[in-house]
Amino acid sequence: MLIAIALLTLNAIAQDKKNKKGHLKDLSTEEVATLKTKKMTLHLDLTESQQTEVMALALEEAKHKEIKRAIRKEKKEKESSQKPTKEERYTMTNERLDRQIVMKKKMKSILNADQYEKWETSLSKRNKKKRKRHHDNKSDEKH
């Protein structure tokens, strides 16, 4: 009986994590950009003009991600989950890094030195969590 309860609890927790992970996919690009801007405003104490600039940047990024997601979905449906080639992975990684460089430059021009440092720190922490989660998912797939 205890084992059954434990399994049900773990299943419920896993489902909850899945639901939280995909909640932004259900929102429009404007809603995603608004939420991101508000979170940054709370975290970095943005001024009104900074909020406007960050909102425009977040909206641009959200639209780009939506387009990329649609392309991936369409490609996945057509090619029955073929993995990208070495050249495709290189191109995708290169494009992603270029966008990140541009984003950093734009954020540096919007934020003051303290805000930028705080933003960089939070970005670094988020990337570490992402890598750990990705690593954990890979090890789960092996078992």
C-alpha positions as CSV (number, residue, x, y, z in Angstrom):
1,M,0.0,0.0,0.0
2,L,2.8,2.4,0.9
3,I,4.6,1.7,-2.4
4,A,1.4,2.4,-4.3
5,I,1.0,5.7,-2.5
6,A,4.7,6.6,-3.1
7,L,4.4,5.8,-6.8
8,L,1.2,7.9,-7.2
9,T,2.9,10.8,-5.4
10,L,5.9,10.7,-7.6
11,N,3.7,10.5,-10.7
12,A,1.7,13.5,-9.6
13,I,5.0,15.5,-9.0
14,A,6.3,14.5,-12.4
15,Q,3.1,15.6,-14.1
16,D,3.1,18.9,-12.2
17,K,6.7,19.6,-13.4
18,K,5.7,18.8,-17.0
19,N,2.7,21.2,-16.8
20,K,4.9,24.0,-15.4
21,K,7.5,23.6,-18.0
22,G,5.1,24.0,-20.9
23,H,2.9,26.8,-19.5
24,L,4.5,29.6,-21.6
25,K,3.8,27.7,-24.8
26,D,0.1,28.4,-24.3
27,L,0.6,32.2,-24.2
28,S,0.8,34.7,-27.0
29,T,4.1,36.3,-27.8
30,E,2.8,39.6,-26.3
31,E,1.9,37.8,-23.0
32,V,5.3,36.1,-22.8
33,A,7.1,39.4,-23.4
34,T,4.9,41.1,-20.8
35,L,5.6,38.5,-18.2
36,K,9.3,38.5,-18.9
37,T,9.5,42.3,-18.7
38,K,7.6,42.3,-15.4
39,K,9.9,39.7,-13.9
40,M,12.9,41.7,-15.0
41,T,11.4,44.9,-13.7
42,L,11.0,43.3,-10.3
43,H,14.4,41.7,-10.3
44,L,16.4,44.7,-11.7
45,D,14.2,47.6,-10.6
46,L,13.8,48.9,-14.2
47,T,12.7,52.5,-15.0
48,E,9.7,53.2,-17.2
49,S,11.9,53.8,-20.2
50,Q,13.9,50.7,-19.5
51,Q,10.7,48.7,-19.3
52,T,9.6,49.9,-22.7
53,E,12.9,49.0,-24.3
54,V,13.0,45.6,-22.6
55,M,9.4,44.9,-23.6
56,A,10.3,45.6,-27.3
57,L,13.3,43.3,-27.0
58,A,11.4,40.6,-25.2
59,L,8.6,40.8,-27.8
60,E,11.1,40.4,-30.6
61,E,12.7,37.4,-28.9
62,A,9.3,35.8,-28.2
63,K,8.3,36.2,-31.8
64,H,11.6,34.7,-33.0
65,K,11.2,31.7,-30.6
66,E,7.6,31.1,-31.8
67,I,8.8,31.1,-35.4
68,K,11.6,28.7,-34.6
69,R,9.2,26.4,-32.7
70,A,6.8,26.3,-35.6
71,I,9.7,25.4,-38.0
72,R,10.9,22.6,-35.7
73,K,7.4,21.2,-35.4
74,E,6.8,21.3,-39.1
75,K,10.2,19.7,-39.8
76,K,9.6,17.0,-37.1
77,E,6.3,16.1,-38.8
78,K,7.8,15.9,-42.2
79,E,11.0,14.0,-41.4
80,S,9.7,11.5,-38.8
81,S,12.2,12.6,-36.1
82,Q,15.5,12.5,-38.0
83,K,18.3,14.0,-36.1
84,P,20.0,17.1,-37.6
85,T,23.2,16.6,-39.4
86,K,26.5,17.9,-38.1
87,E,26.3,20.9,-40.4
88,E,22.7,21.7,-39.3
89,R,23.7,21.5,-35.6
90,Y,26.6,23.8,-36.3
91,T,24.4,26.3,-38.1
92,M,21.7,26.2,-35.4
93,T,24.3,26.6,-32.6
94,N,26.0,29.4,-34.5
95,E,22.8,31.3,-35.1
96,R,21.7,30.9,-31.4
97,L,25.1,32.2,-30.2
98,D,24.9,35.2,-32.6
99,R,21.4,36.0,-31.2
100,Q,22.7,35.8,-27.6
101,I,25.6,38.2,-28.5
102,V,23.2,40.7,-30.0
103,M,20.9,40.3,-27.0
104,K,23.7,41.0,-24.5
105,K,24.8,44.1,-26.4
106,K,21.2,45.4,-26.5
107,M,20.7,44.7,-22.8
108,K,24.1,46.4,-21.9
109,S,22.9,49.5,-23.7
110,I,19.5,49.5,-21.8
111,L,20.6,48.6,-18.3
112,N,23.0,50.5,-16.0
113,A,26.2,48.8,-14.8
114,D,24.6,47.3,-11.6
115,Q,21.5,46.1,-13.3
116,Y,23.6,44.5,-16.1
117,E,25.8,42.7,-13.6
118,K,22.8,41.4,-11.8
119,W,21.2,40.3,-15.1
120,E,24.4,38.5,-16.1
121,T,24.5,36.7,-12.8
122,S,20.9,35.6,-13.1
123,L,21.5,34.5,-16.7
124,S,24.5,32.4,-15.6
125,K,22.6,30.7,-12.8
126,R,19.7,30.0,-15.1
127,N,22.1,28.4,-17.7
128,K,23.7,26.3,-15.0
129,K,20.2,25.0,-14.0
130,K,19.4,24.3,-17.6
131,R,22.6,22.3,-18.2
132,K,22.0,20.3,-15.0
133,R,18.4,19.6,-16.0
134,H,19.5,18.6,-19.5
135,H,22.2,16.3,-18.0
136,D,19.7,14.8,-15.6
137,N,17.2,14.1,-18.4
138,K,20.0,12.5,-20.5
139,S,20.9,10.2,-17.6
140,D,17.2,9.3,-17.0
141,E,16.9,8.3,-20.7
142,K,19.8,5.9,-20.3
143,H,18.1,4.0,-17.5
